[in-house]
Structure formats: structure tokens, C-alpha cells
Amino acid sequence: MPVSQADWTKPGATLSHKNACKEFGIEESEIIEAIRQGKLQYKENYAHGNPYFRLLRDEVESFAKEIHGGETIEMKKVEYEIKKTRTEINSYKRKIAALERQMQNLLQRKSEIEK
């Protein structure tokens, strides 16, 4: 099951074990057990001094299908994408509100200058 180094460097080909739990609805303990059994390859990384496992997305998806079945995983992926999209929409709403406030302030300053 060894993979080439290129598989680890492709954009979107890896994810952290925490994101794998969120995206595929599997428990952290299940991931650790799969690593011990050799079902999942990993690389240990650190973010701000905190360790995490970097996993191959394809392997995690196959493992999750093996545990929970294909339909459940597909449903989890769709729910995750909905949540991600909703978060992005809310982020844009906040940015738009800030830009509208900035526009109001600029228009107010302009009218004060014109007087």
C-alpha cells in the first residue's frame, strides 16, 4: 500500500485526522486503530506546536466506506460541503456589511467636505 511522494504533495490529496473526523464522520479512535493496523498511512505534522496526523484523503474515504457504508459517507460529505458553503456565505455577508459601513462613512465625509 505504499504511495509515492507525489501523492502526499498534491493539493487536496491529504487532510488532518481532525478534518477526517469532521468530513467523514469517523471517530479519532477509529483512525488511530486503523493506523496501528496499517490500513491508513500517515505523516506526523505540527501546527503551532500541536501534533496531528496527515492522512491521504483516498485512503480515509475507503476506510470510512468500509466502516459505515457508501451511502452514509456520501451523506456526510454532502453535509460537510453544505456546512462549509454556509460558513463561506456568512463570511461574505460580514465582509459586505463592513464594506457598506465603510461606504457610508466615506459618503458622509464627502458630504461634509462639500459643505
The first five atom37 places (N, CA, C, CB, O) and aatype in JSON, in Angstrom:
{
  "aatype": [12, 14, 19, 15, 5, 0, 3, 17, 16, 11, 14, 7, 0, 16, 10, 15, 8, 11, 2, 0, 4, 11, 6, 13, 7, 9, 6, 6, 15, 6, 9, 9, 6, 0, 9, 1, 5, 7, 11, 10, 5, 18, 11, 6, 2, 18, 0, 8, 7, 2, 14, 18, 13, 1, 10, 10, 1, 3, 6, 19, 6, 15, 13, 0, 11, 6, 9, 8, 7, 7, 6, 16, 9, 6, 12, 11, 11, 19, 6, 18, 6, 9, 11, 11, 16, 1, 16, 6, 9, 2, 15, 18, 11, 1, 11, 9, 0, 0, 10, 6, 1, 5, 12, 5, 2, 10, 10, 5, 1, 11, 15, 6, 9, 6, 11],
  "atom_mask": [
    [1, 1, 1, 1, 1],
    [1, 1, 1, 1, 1],
    [1, 1, 1, 1, 1],
    [1, 1, 1, 1, 1],
    [1, 1, 1, 1, 1],
    [1, 1, 1, 1, 1],
    [1, 1, 1, 1, 1],
    [1, 1, 1, 1, 1],
    [1, 1, 1, 1, 1],
    [1, 1, 1, 1, 1],
    [1, 1, 1, 1, 1],
    [1, 1, 1, 0, 1],
    [1, 1, 1, 1, 1],
    [1, 1, 1, 1, 1],
    [1, 1, 1, 1, 1],
    [1, 1, 1, 1, 1],
    [1, 1, 1, 1, 1],
    [1, 1, 1, 1, 1],
    [1, 1, 1, 1, 1],
    [1, 1, 1, 1, 1],
    [1, 1, 1, 1, 1],
    [1, 1, 1, 1, 1],
    [1, 1, 1, 1, 1],
    [1, 1, 1, 1, 1],
    [1, 1, 1, 0, 1],
    [1, 1, 1, 1, 1],
    [1, 1, 1, 1, 1],
    [1, 1, 1, 1, 1],
    [1, 1, 1, 1, 1],
    [1, 1, 1, 1, 1],
    [1, 1, 1, 1, 1],
    [1, 1, 1, 1, 1],
    [1, 1, 1, 1, 1],
    [1, 1, 1, 1, 1],
    [1, 1, 1, 1, 1],
    [1, 1, 1, 1, 1],
    [1, 1, 1, 1, 1],
    [1, 1, 1, 0, 1],
    [1, 1, 1, 1, 1],
    [1, 1, 1, 1, 1],
    [1, 1, 1, 1, 1],
    [1, 1, 1, 1, 1],
    [1, 1, 1, 1, 1],
    [1, 1, 1, 1, 1],
    [1, 1, 1, 1, 1],
    [1, 1, 1, 1, 1],
    [1, 1, 1, 1, 1],
    [1, 1, 1, 1, 1],
    [1, 1, 1, 0, 1],
    [1, 1, 1, 1, 1],
    [1, 1, 1, 1, 1],
    [1, 1, 1, 1, 1],
    [1, 1, 1, 1, 1],
    [1, 1, 1, 1, 1],
    [1, 1, 1, 1, 1],
    [1, 1, 1, 1, 1],
    [1, 1, 1, 1, 1],
    [1, 1, 1, 1, 1],
    [1, 1, 1, 1, 1],
    [1, 1, 1, 1, 1],
    [1, 1, 1, 1, 1],
    [1, 1, 1, 1, 1],
    [1, 1, 1, 1, 1],
    [1, 1, 1, 1, 1],
    [1, 1, 1, 1, 1],
    [1, 1, 1, 1, 1],
    [1, 1, 1, 1, 1],
    [1, 1, 1, 1, 1],
    [1, 1, 1, 0, 1],
    [1, 1, 1, 0, 1],
    [1, 1, 1, 1, 1],
    [1, 1, 1, 1, 1],
    [1, 1, 1, 1, 1],
    [1, 1, 1, 1, 1],
    [1, 1, 1, 1, 1],
    [1, 1, 1, 1, 1],
    [1, 1, 1, 1, 1],
    [1, 1, 1, 1, 1],
    [1, 1, 1, 1, 1],
    [1, 1, 1, 1, 1],
    [1, 1, 1, 1, 1],
    [1, 1, 1, 1, 1],
    [1, 1, 1, 1, 1],
    [1, 1, 1, 1, 1],
    [1, 1, 1, 1, 1],
    [1, 1, 1, 1, 1],
    [1, 1, 1, 1, 1],
    [1, 1, 1, 1, 1],
    [1, 1, 1, 1, 1],
    [1, 1, 1, 1, 1],
    [1, 1, 1, 1, 1],
    [1, 1, 1, 1, 1],
    [1, 1, 1, 1, 1],
    [1, 1, 1, 1, 1],
    [1, 1, 1, 1, 1],
    [1, 1, 1, 1, 1],
    [1, 1, 1, 1, 1],
    [1, 1, 1, 1, 1],
    [1, 1, 1, 1, 1],
    [1, 1, 1, 1, 1],
    [1, 1, 1, 1, 1],
    [1, 1, 1, 1, 1],
    [1, 1, 1, 1, 1],
    [1, 1, 1, 1, 1],
    [1, 1, 1, 1, 1],
    [1, 1, 1, 1, 1],
    [1, 1, 1, 1, 1],
    [1, 1, 1, 1, 1],
    [1, 1, 1, 1, 1],
    [1, 1, 1, 1, 1],
    [1, 1, 1, 1, 1],
    [1, 1, 1, 1, 1],
    [1, 1, 1, 1, 1],
    [1, 1, 1, 1, 1],
    [1, 1, 1, 1, 1]
  ],
  "atom_positions": [
    [[0.79, -1.19, 0.0], [0.0, 0.0, 0.0], [0.85, 1.27, 0.0], [-0.91, -0.01, 1.17], [0.29, 2.35, 0.16]],
    [[2.17, 1.19, -0.17], [2.97, 2.41, -0.2], [2.6, 3.27, -1.39], [4.46, 2.06, -0.23], [2.29, 2.77, -2.48]],
    [[2.62, 4.56, -1.18], [2.32, 5.51, -2.25], [3.53, 6.38, -2.49], [1.08, 6.38, -1.89], [4.43, 6.47, -1.66]],
    [[3.54, 7.01, -3.65], [4.68, 7.85, -3.99], [4.63, 9.16, -3.22], [4.72, 8.12, -5.51], [3.59, 9.53, -2.67]],
    [[5.75, 9.83, -3.18], [5.83, 11.12, -2.5], [4.91, 12.14, -3.17], [7.28, 11.64, -2.5], [4.41, 13.05, -2.52]],
    [[4.69, 11.97, -4.47], [3.83, 12.91, -5.21], [2.41, 12.89, -4.67], [3.83, 12.57, -6.7], [1.73, 13.92, -4.68]],
    [[1.93, 11.73, -4.21], [0.58, 11.64, -3.66], [0.42, 12.49, -2.4], [0.23, 10.19, -3.37], [-0.67, 12.97, -2.1]],
    [[1.51, 12.66, -1.66], [1.44, 13.45, -0.43], [1.48, 14.95, -0.71], [2.59, 13.07, 0.49], [1.08, 15.74, 0.15]],
    [[1.95, 15.35, -1.89], [2.11, 16.77, -2.17], [1.03, 17.35, -3.07], [3.44, 17.01, -2.8], [0.98, 18.56, -3.27]],
    [[0.15, 16.51, -3.62], [-0.93, 17.02, -4.47], [-1.89, 17.85, -3.63], [-1.69, 15.85, -5.17], [-2.24, 17.46, -2.51]],
    [[-2.33, 19.0, -4.17], [-3.3, 19.81, -3.42], [-4.61, 19.05, -3.21], [-3.58, 21.13, -4.17], [-5.17, 18.49, -4.15]],
    [[-5.07, 19.02, -1.98], [-6.33, 18.36, -1.66], [-6.23, 16.86, -1.48], [0.0, 0.0, 0.0], [-7.23, 16.2, -1.19]],
    [[-5.03, 16.3, -1.65], [-4.88, 14.84, -1.54], [-4.73, 14.38, -0.1], [-3.68, 14.39, -2.35], [-4.89, 13.2, 0.19]],
    [[-4.42, 15.31, 0.81], [-4.25, 14.94, 2.21], [-5.18, 15.78, 3.07], [-2.79, 15.13, 2.66], [-5.7, 16.81, 2.65]],
    [[-5.38, 15.3, 4.29], [-6.15, 16.05, 5.27], [-5.7, 15.61, 6.65], [-7.68, 15.85, 5.09], [-5.13, 14.53, 6.81]],
    [[-5.95, 16.44, 7.64], [-5.56, 16.1, 9.0], [-6.55, 15.08, 9.56], [-5.5, 17.36, 9.9], [-7.66, 14.93, 9.05]],
    [[-6.14, 14.4, 10.61], [-7.05, 13.41, 11.2], [-8.27, 14.1, 11.8], [-6.33, 12.58, 12.26], [-9.35, 13.5, 11.85]],
    [[-8.12, 15.33, 12.27], [-9.26, 16.08, 12.82], [-10.27, 16.39, 11.73], [-8.77, 17.39, 13.5], [-11.47, 16.22, 11.92]],
    [[-9.78, 16.85, 10.57], [-10.69, 17.14, 9.46], [-11.32, 15.86, 8.91], [-9.95, 17.88, 8.35], [-12.46, 15.88, 8.45]],
    [[-10.59, 14.76, 8.96], [-11.15, 13.48, 8.51], [-12.34, 13.1, 9.39], [-10.08, 12.37, 8.53], [-13.35, 12.58, 8.9]],
    [[-12.21, 13.34, 10.68], [-13.33, 13.06, 11.6], [-14.54, 13.9, 11.24], [-12.91, 13.32, 13.06], [-15.66, 13.39, 11.2]],
    [[-14.32, 15.19, 10.98], [-15.43, 16.08, 10.64], [-16.05, 15.73, 9.29], [-14.96, 17.53, 10.64], [-17.27, 15.68, 9.15]],
    [[-15.2, 15.5, 8.31], [-15.67, 15.32, 6.95], [-16.33, 13.97, 6.71], [-14.53, 15.5, 5.99], [-17.31, 13.88, 5.97]],
    [[-15.81, 12.92, 7.33], [-16.3, 11.57, 7.06], [-17.08, 10.96, 8.22], [-15.16, 10.68, 6.7], [-17.56, 9.84, 8.11]],
    [[-17.2, 11.68, 9.32], [-17.99, 11.19, 10.44], [-17.42, 9.96, 11.12], [0.0, 0.0, 0.0], [-18.17, 9.1, 11.58]],
    [[-16.1, 9.89, 11.19], [-15.47, 8.77, 11.89], [-14.81, 9.29, 13.15], [-14.44, 8.04, 10.98], [-14.48, 10.47, 13.25]],
    [[-14.63, 8.41, 14.11], [-14.05, 8.79, 15.39], [-12.52, 8.82, 15.31], [-14.5, 7.82, 16.49], [-11.91, 8.1, 14.52]],
    [[-11.93, 9.65, 16.14], [-10.47, 9.74, 16.19], [-9.87, 8.39, 16.59], [-10.02, 10.84, 17.18], [-8.83, 7.99, 16.08]],
    [[-10.52, 7.7, 17.51], [-10.03, 6.39, 17.95], [-10.04, 5.38, 16.8], [-10.87, 5.86, 19.12], [-9.16, 4.52, 16.73]],
    [[-11.04, 5.47, 15.9], [-11.09, 4.57, 14.75], [-9.91, 4.84, 13.81], [-12.42, 4.73, 13.99], [-9.34, 3.91, 13.24]],
    [[-9.57, 6.1, 13.64], [-8.43, 6.47, 12.78], [-7.13, 5.94, 13.37], [-8.35, 8.0, 12.6], [-6.31, 5.37, 12.66]],
    [[-6.95, 6.13, 14.67], [-5.72, 5.68, 15.32], [-5.61, 4.16, 15.24], [-5.69, 6.14, 16.8], [-4.52, 3.63, 15.01]],
    [[-6.72, 3.46, 15.44], [-6.71, 2.0, 15.33], [-6.37, 1.56, 13.91], [-8.08, 1.42, 15.75], [-5.62, 0.6, 13.72]],
    [[-6.9, 2.25, 12.9], [-6.6, 1.92, 11.5], [-5.13, 2.18, 11.19], [-7.49, 2.74, 10.55], [-4.52, 1.43, 10.42]],
    [[-4.56, 3.22, 11.77], [-3.13, 3.49, 11.59], [-2.31, 2.34, 12.17], [-2.73, 4.85, 12.25], [-1.36, 1.86, 11.55]],
    [[-2.69, 1.91, 13.38], [-1.97, 0.81, 14.03], [-2.07, -0.49, 13.23], [-2.5, 0.58, 15.44], [-1.12, -1.27, 13.19]],
    [[-3.22, -0.71, 12.6], [-3.42, -1.93, 11.81], [-2.8, -1.82, 10.42], [-4.91, -2.22, 11.68], [-2.76, -2.81, 9.68]],
    [[-2.31, -0.64, 10.06], [-1.67, -0.45, 8.76], [-2.65, -0.17, 7.64], [0.0, 0.0, 0.0], [-2.28, -0.24, 6.47]],
    [[-3.9, 0.15, 7.97], [-4.9, 0.44, 6.94], [-4.75, 1.86, 6.4], [-6.31, 0.25, 7.5], [-5.11, 2.14, 5.26]],
    [[-4.21, 2.75, 7.23], [-4.02, 4.15, 6.82], [-2.56, 4.53, 6.97], [-4.92, 5.1, 7.66], [-1.93, 4.24, 7.99]],
    [[-2.02, 5.18, 5.96], [-0.67, 5.74, 6.05], [-0.8, 7.14, 6.62], [0.05, 5.75, 4.65], [-1.82, 7.81, 6.44]],
    [[0.23, 7.58, 7.3], [0.18, 8.91, 7.9], [1.56, 9.53, 7.94], [-0.42, 8.85, 9.31], [2.58, 8.85, 7.82]],
    [[1.55, 10.83, 8.1], [2.77, 11.57, 8.39], [2.43, 12.45, 9.58], [3.28, 12.42, 7.14], [1.34, 13.03, 9.64]],
    [[3.35, 12.55, 10.52], [3.1, 13.37, 11.69], [3.57, 14.79, 11.41], [3.82, 12.79, 12.94], [4.71, 15.01, 11.01]],
    [[2.69, 15.73, 11.6], [3.0, 17.14, 11.4], [2.69, 17.91, 12.68], [2.19, 17.72, 10.21], [2.11, 17.37, 13.62]],
    [[3.09, 19.16, 12.68], [2.84, 20.03, 13.83], [2.3, 21.36, 13.35], [4.13, 20.23, 14.67], [2.8, 21.93, 12.38]],
    [[1.27, 21.86, 14.03], [0.73, 23.18, 13.75], [0.73, 23.95, 15.06], [-0.72, 23.11, 13.13], [0.04, 23.57, 16.01]],
    [[1.5, 25.02, 15.12], [1.62, 25.83, 16.33], [2.05, 24.98, 17.53], [0.29, 26.54, 16.64], [1.6, 25.19, 18.66]],
    [[2.91, 24.02, 17.27], [3.43, 23.17, 18.34], [2.54, 21.99, 18.68], [0.0, 0.0, 0.0], [2.91, 21.17, 19.53]],
    [[1.38, 21.87, 18.05], [0.46, 20.77, 18.34], [0.57, 19.69, 17.27], [-0.99, 21.29, 18.44], [0.49, 19.99, 16.07]],
    [[0.75, 18.45, 17.68], [0.9, 17.37, 16.69], [-0.45, 16.96, 16.09], [1.57, 16.16, 17.33], [-1.49, 17.04, 16.74]],
    [[-0.4, 16.53, 14.84], [-1.57, 15.94, 14.19], [-1.08, 14.98, 13.12], [-2.5, 17.04, 13.58], [0.06, 15.07, 12.67]],
    [[-1.95, 14.07, 12.72], [-1.63, 13.12, 11.66], [-2.16, 13.64, 10.34], [-2.21, 11.72, 11.98], [-3.32, 14.05, 10.24]],
    [[-1.31, 13.62, 9.33], [-1.74, 13.97, 7.97], [-2.01, 12.65, 7.26], [-0.65, 14.84, 7.21], [-1.15, 11.77, 7.22]],
    [[-3.2, 12.53, 6.7], [-3.64, 11.28, 6.08], [-3.95, 11.51, 4.62], [-4.87, 10.71, 6.81], [-4.2, 12.64, 4.19]],
    [[-3.94, 10.43, 3.85], [-4.31, 10.51, 2.44], [-5.84, 10.43, 2.33], [-3.64, 9.36, 1.62], [-6.46, 9.51, 2.86]],
    [[-6.43, 11.4, 1.66], [-7.88, 11.51, 1.55], [-8.51, 10.24, 0.96], [-8.25, 12.72, 0.69], [-9.52, 9.77, 1.47]],
    [[-7.91, 9.69, -0.09], [-8.47, 8.49, -0.74], [-8.52, 7.31, 0.23], [-7.64, 8.12, -1.98], [-9.5, 6.56, 0.27]],
    [[-7.45, 7.14, 1.01], [-7.41, 6.04, 1.97], [-8.46, 6.23, 3.06], [-6.02, 5.93, 2.6], [-9.12, 5.27, 3.46]],
    [[-8.61, 7.47, 3.54], [-9.59, 7.75, 4.58], [-11.0, 7.49, 4.06], [-9.46, 9.2, 5.09], [-11.84, 6.91, 4.75]],
    [[-11.25, 7.92, 2.83], [-12.58, 7.71, 2.24], [-12.88, 6.21, 2.1], [-12.66, 8.4, 0.86], [-13.98, 5.77, 2.42]],
    [[-11.92, 5.44, 1.63], [-12.1, 3.99, 1.51], [-12.34, 3.36, 2.88], [-10.87, 3.34, 0.84], [-13.2, 2.49, 3.03]],
    [[-11.57, 3.8, 3.86], [-11.71, 3.27, 5.22], [-13.09, 3.61, 5.79], [-10.62, 3.85, 6.14], [-13.74, 2.76, 6.4]],
    [[-13.55, 4.84, 5.58], [-14.86, 5.25, 6.08], [-15.98, 4.46, 5.41], [-15.06, 6.76, 5.86], [-16.95, 4.09, 6.06]],
    [[-15.84, 4.2, 4.11], [-16.84, 3.39, 3.4], [-16.86, 1.97, 3.94], [-16.56, 3.38, 1.88], [-17.92, 1.36, 4.08]],
    [[-15.69, 1.46, 4.26], [-15.58, 0.11, 4.82], [-16.31, 0.03, 6.17], [-14.1, -0.29, 4.99], [-16.97, -0.97, 6.46]],
    [[-16.18, 1.07, 6.97], [-16.78, 1.07, 8.31], [-18.28, 1.38, 8.26], [-16.07, 2.08, 9.2], [-19.08, 0.65, 8.84]],
    [[-18.64, 2.45, 7.58], [-20.01, 2.97, 7.64], [-20.86, 2.71, 6.41], [-19.98, 4.42, 7.89], [-22.08, 2.89, 6.45]],
    [[-20.26, 2.3, 5.32], [-21.01, 2.09, 4.09], [-20.97, 3.32, 3.2], [0.0, 0.0, 0.0], [-20.76, 4.43, 3.68]],
    [[-21.18, 3.11, 1.91], [-21.03, 4.18, 0.92], [-22.05, 5.29, 1.03], [0.0, 0.0, 0.0], [-21.7, 6.46, 0.9]],
    [[-23.33, 4.95, 1.27], [-24.37, 5.98, 1.33], [-24.17, 6.9, 2.52], [-25.75, 5.33, 1.4], [-24.35, 8.12, 2.4]],
    [[-23.81, 6.34, 3.65], [-23.58, 7.15, 4.85], [-22.45, 8.13, 4.61], [-23.28, 6.26, 6.06], [-22.54, 9.3, 5.0]],
    [[-21.39, 7.68, 3.99], [-20.24, 8.54, 3.72], [-20.62, 9.63, 2.74], [-19.05, 7.72, 3.18], [-20.23, 10.78, 2.92]],
    [[-21.37, 9.27, 1.71], [-21.8, 10.27, 0.73], [-22.65, 11.34, 1.42], [-22.6, 9.61, -0.42], [-22.51, 12.53, 1.13]],
    [[-23.53, 10.92, 2.34], [-24.37, 11.87, 3.08], [-23.51, 12.78, 3.94], [-25.4, 11.11, 3.96], [-23.75, 13.98, 4.0]],
    [[-22.51, 12.22, 4.61], [-21.61, 13.02, 5.46], [-20.84, 14.04, 4.62], [-20.62, 12.12, 6.21], [-20.66, 15.18, 5.03]],
    [[-20.39, 13.62, 3.43], [-19.65, 14.53, 2.55], [-20.54, 15.69, 2.12], [-19.11, 13.79, 1.32], [-20.1, 16.84, 2.1]],
    [[-21.79, 15.39, 1.77], [-22.72, 16.45, 1.35], [-23.01, 17.39, 2.51], [-24.04, 15.83, 0.81], [-23.02, 18.61, 2.33]],
    [[-23.24, 16.84, 3.71], [-23.49, 17.68, 4.88], [-22.29, 18.57, 5.18], [-23.81, 16.81, 6.11], [-22.45, 19.75, 5.51]],
    [[-21.09, 18.02, 5.05], [-19.86, 18.79, 5.28], [-19.74, 19.93, 4.28], [-18.63, 17.88, 5.2], [-19.4, 21.05, 4.65]],
    [[-20.03, 19.65, 3.01], [-19.96, 20.69, 1.97], [-21.01, 21.78, 2.21], [-20.17, 20.07, 0.57], [-20.74, 22.96, 2.01]],
    [[-22.21, 21.38, 2.65], [-23.25, 22.36, 2.97], [-22.78, 23.26, 4.1], [-24.58, 21.65, 3.37], [-22.92, 24.48, 4.02]],
    [[-22.21, 22.67, 5.14], [-21.72, 23.45, 6.28], [-20.62, 24.41, 5.84], [-21.21, 22.52, 7.39], [-20.6, 25.57, 6.24]],
    [[-19.7, 23.91, 5.02], [-18.59, 24.73, 4.53], [-19.11, 25.89, 3.69], [-17.6, 23.87, 3.72], [-18.63, 27.02, 3.81]],
    [[-20.09, 25.61, 2.83], [-20.66, 26.65, 1.97], [-21.4, 27.69, 2.8], [-21.61, 26.03, 0.93], [-21.28, 28.88, 2.55]],
    [[-22.16, 27.23, 3.79], [-22.89, 28.15, 4.67], [-21.92, 29.07, 5.41], [-23.77, 27.35, 5.68], [-22.17, 30.27, 5.55]],
    [[-20.82, 28.51, 5.89], [-19.81, 29.31, 6.58], [-19.22, 30.36, 5.65], [-18.69, 28.4, 7.13], [-19.03, 31.51, 6.05]],
    [[-18.94, 29.97, 4.42], [-18.39, 30.9, 3.44], [-19.38, 32.02, 3.12], [-17.99, 30.16, 2.16], [-18.99, 33.18, 3.01]],
    [[-20.65, 31.67, 2.97], [-21.69, 32.68, 2.71], [-21.76, 33.67, 3.86], [-23.07, 32.01, 2.5], [-21.82, 34.88, 3.63]],
    [[-21.74, 33.17, 5.09], [-21.79, 34.07, 6.25], [-20.57, 34.97, 6.32], [-21.9, 33.26, 7.54], [-20.67, 36.13, 6.71]],
    [[-19.42, 34.44, 5.93], [-18.2, 35.25, 5.89], [-18.35, 36.4, 4.9], [-16.99, 34.37, 5.53], [-17.98, 37.53, 5.19]],
    [[-18.89, 36.09, 3.71], [-19.1, 37.13, 2.71], [-20.12, 38.16, 3.18], [-19.56, 36.51, 1.38], [-19.98, 39.35, 2.9]],
    [[-21.15, 37.72, 3.89], [-22.15, 38.66, 4.43], [-21.49, 39.65, 5.39], [-23.29, 37.9, 5.14], [-21.78, 40.84, 5.35]],
    [[-20.6, 39.14, 6.25], [-19.89, 40.03, 7.18], [-19.0, 41.0, 6.43], [-19.05, 39.21, 8.18], [-18.93, 42.18, 6.8]],
    [[-18.33, 40.54, 5.39], [-17.47, 41.42, 4.6], [-18.29, 42.49, 3.89], [-16.66, 40.6, 3.57], [-17.88, 43.65, 3.84]],
    [[-19.44, 42.1, 3.35], [-20.32, 43.07, 2.67], [-20.8, 44.12, 3.66], [-21.52, 42.36, 2.02], [-20.82, 45.31, 3.34]],
    [[-21.19, 43.7, 4.86], [-21.66, 44.65, 5.88], [-20.55, 45.64, 6.23], [-22.14, 43.9, 7.14], [-20.81, 46.83, 6.38]],
    [[-19.33, 45.15, 6.37], [-18.21, 46.04, 6.7], [-17.95, 47.02, 5.56], [-16.94, 45.22, 7.0], [-17.68, 48.19, 5.81]],
    [[-18.02, 46.54, 4.32], [-17.81, 47.43, 3.17], [-18.92, 48.47, 3.06], [-17.72, 46.61, 1.87], [-18.66, 49.62, 2.7]],
    [[-20.16, 48.08, 3.37], [-21.26, 49.05, 3.34], [-21.08, 50.12, 4.4], [-22.61, 48.33, 3.55], [-21.35, 51.3, 4.15]],
    [[-20.61, 49.74, 5.6], [-20.33, 50.74, 6.64], [-19.22, 51.68, 6.19], [-19.92, 50.05, 7.97], [-19.31, 52.9, 6.39]],
    [[-18.19, 51.12, 5.56], [-17.09, 51.94, 5.06], [-17.61, 52.91, 4.0], [-15.97, 51.06, 4.49], [-17.22, 54.08, 3.99]],
    [[-18.47, 52.44, 3.11], [-19.05, 53.29, 2.07], [-19.87, 54.42, 2.69], [-19.93, 52.45, 1.11], [-19.77, 55.57, 2.25]],
    [[-20.66, 54.11, 3.7], [-21.46, 55.14, 4.38], [-20.55, 56.2, 5.0], [-22.35, 54.51, 5.48], [-20.81, 57.4, 4.86]],
    [[-19.5, 55.78, 5.66], [-18.55, 56.72, 6.27], [-17.91, 57.61, 5.21], [-17.48, 55.97, 7.05], [-17.76, 58.82, 5.41]],
    [[-17.52, 57.02, 4.09], [-16.9, 57.8, 3.03], [-17.88, 58.79, 2.41], [-16.35, 56.87, 1.94], [-17.51, 59.93, 2.14]],
    [[-19.11, 58.38, 2.2], [-20.12, 59.29, 1.65], [-20.41, 60.43, 2.62], [-21.42, 58.53, 1.34], [-20.61, 61.57, 2.21]],
    [[-20.42, 60.11, 3.9], [-20.64, 61.14, 4.92], [-19.48, 62.14, 4.92], [-20.8, 60.5, 6.32], [-19.71, 63.35, 4.97]],
    [[-18.26, 61.64, 4.86], [-17.09, 62.54, 4.8], [-17.13, 63.41, 3.56], [-15.79, 61.74, 4.83], [-16.81, 64.59, 3.61]],
    [[-17.53, 62.82, 2.43], [-17.61, 63.56, 1.18], [-18.62, 64.69, 1.29], [-17.99, 62.62, 0.02], [-18.35, 65.81, 0.86]],
    [[-19.78, 64.4, 1.88], [-20.81, 65.45, 2.01], [-20.35, 66.55, 2.96], [-22.13, 64.85, 2.5], [-20.69, 67.72, 2.76]],
    [[-19.59, 66.2, 3.99], [-19.06, 67.21, 4.92], [-18.03, 68.09, 4.23], [-18.44, 66.53, 6.15], [-17.97, 69.3, 4.48]],
    [[-17.23, 67.51, 3.36], [-16.21, 68.27, 2.63], [-16.87, 69.23, 1.65], [-15.24, 67.32, 1.89], [-16.4, 70.35, 1.46]],
    [[-17.96, 68.79, 1.01], [-18.64, 69.61, 0.01], [-19.32, 70.83, 0.62], [-19.66, 68.79, -0.73], [-19.55, 71.8, -0.09]],
    [[-19.63, 70.82, 1.89], [-20.34, 71.94, 2.54], [-19.5, 73.16, 2.63], [-20.8, 71.56, 3.89], [-19.96, 74.18, 3.15]]
  ]
}
